């Protein structure tokens, strides 16, 4: 089961949903100016995610693993419910959201 593309896609989708929830928590807390322990947990989780991505040349480790199971690049670990065009822009979209959230956090901390 661990060697199936379907399982890797399921895990990738679960992680995607988890990080969307974390992003929503981070954005809601900084926009409402209610900085809490959850804000800092979200920042730490995104820092860990960025470190993992940097260590893997900006590739998700699940993509690398899935590509070792299949011989082609690109489609093997797409999130189940996302269109390909959004998957291709995901780093830009979520990077922008994270930058906005961190900027708002810094503004909240300085005011």
C-alpha positions as CSV (number, residue, x, y, z in Angstrom):
1,X,0.0,0.0,0.0
2,X,2.8,2.4,0.8
3,X,4.2,1.8,-2.7
4,X,1.0,2.9,-4.5
5,X,0.5,6.2,-6.2
6,X,-3.0,6.4,-4.8
7,X,-1.7,6.2,-1.3
8,X,0.9,8.9,-1.9
9,X,-1.8,11.1,-3.5
10,X,-4.1,10.6,-0.5
11,X,-1.3,11.6,1.9
12,X,-0.4,14.6,-0.2
13,X,-4.0,15.7,-0.2
14,X,-4.3,15.2,3.6
15,X,-1.2,17.4,4.1
16,X,-2.5,20.0,1.7
17,X,-5.8,20.2,3.6
18,X,-3.9,20.4,6.9
19,X,-1.7,23.3,5.7
20,X,-4.8,25.1,4.3
21,X,-6.3,24.9,7.8
22,X,-3.1,26.2,9.3
23,X,-3.0,29.0,6.8
24,X,-6.6,29.9,7.6
25,X,-5.7,30.0,11.3
26,X,-2.7,32.2,10.7
27,X,-4.5,34.6,8.5
28,X,-7.6,34.9,10.8
29,X,-5.5,35.5,13.8
30,X,-3.3,38.2,12.3
31,X,-6.2,40.0,10.6
32,X,-8.2,39.9,13.9
33,X,-5.1,41.0,15.9
34,X,-5.5,38.0,18.2
35,X,-2.0,36.6,18.3
36,X,-1.9,33.4,20.3
37,X,0.0,30.2,20.7
38,X,-1.7,28.9,17.5
39,X,-0.2,31.8,15.5
40,X,3.3,30.7,16.6
41,X,2.6,27.0,16.0
42,X,1.4,27.9,12.4
43,X,4.6,30.0,11.8
44,X,6.7,27.1,13.1
45,X,5.0,24.6,10.9
46,X,5.4,26.8,7.8
47,X,9.1,27.3,8.7
48,X,9.5,23.5,8.9
49,X,7.7,23.1,5.6
50,X,10.0,25.7,3.9
51,X,13.1,24.0,5.3
52,X,12.0,20.7,4.0
53,X,11.3,22.2,0.6
54,X,14.6,24.0,0.4
55,X,16.4,20.8,1.4
56,X,14.7,19.0,-1.5
57,X,15.4,21.8,-4.1
58,X,11.9,23.2,-3.8
59,X,10.3,19.8,-4.5
60,X,7.8,18.1,-2.2
61,X,9.4,14.9,-0.8
62,X,6.2,13.1,-1.7
63,X,6.6,14.1,-5.3
64,X,10.1,12.7,-5.3
65,X,8.9,9.5,-3.7
66,X,6.0,9.2,-6.2
67,X,8.3,9.8,-9.1
68,X,10.4,6.9,-7.9
69,X,7.3,4.8,-8.1
70,X,6.4,6.0,-11.6
71,X,8.8,7.0,-14.4
72,X,7.2,10.3,-15.4
73,X,7.3,13.8,-13.9
74,X,4.5,16.1,-12.8
75,X,1.1,14.5,-12.5
76,X,1.8,11.7,-10.0
77,X,1.1,13.6,-6.8
78,X,-1.4,16.2,-7.8
79,X,-3.9,16.9,-5.1
80,X,-7.1,14.9,-5.9
81,X,-9.5,17.8,-6.3
82,X,-7.3,20.6,-7.7
83,X,-7.0,21.4,-11.4
84,X,-3.5,21.1,-12.9
85,X,-3.2,24.8,-13.6
86,X,-3.7,25.6,-9.9
87,X,-1.3,22.9,-8.8
88,X,1.3,24.5,-11.1
89,X,0.8,27.8,-9.4
90,X,0.5,26.5,-5.8
91,X,3.9,27.7,-4.6
92,X,3.2,31.2,-5.9
93,X,-0.3,31.4,-4.5
94,X,0.6,30.1,-1.0
95,X,3.9,31.8,-0.9
96,X,2.0,35.1,-1.5
97,X,-0.5,34.3,1.2
98,X,2.2,33.4,3.7
99,X,4.1,36.6,2.9
100,X,0.9,38.6,3.5
101,X,0.3,36.8,6.8
102,X,3.8,37.3,8.0
103,X,3.8,40.9,7.0
104,X,0.5,41.4,9.0
105,X,2.1,39.5,11.9
106,X,5.1,41.9,11.9
107,X,2.8,44.9,11.7
108,X,0.7,43.6,14.6
109,X,3.7,43.0,16.7
110,X,5.2,46.4,16.0
111,X,2.0,48.4,16.8
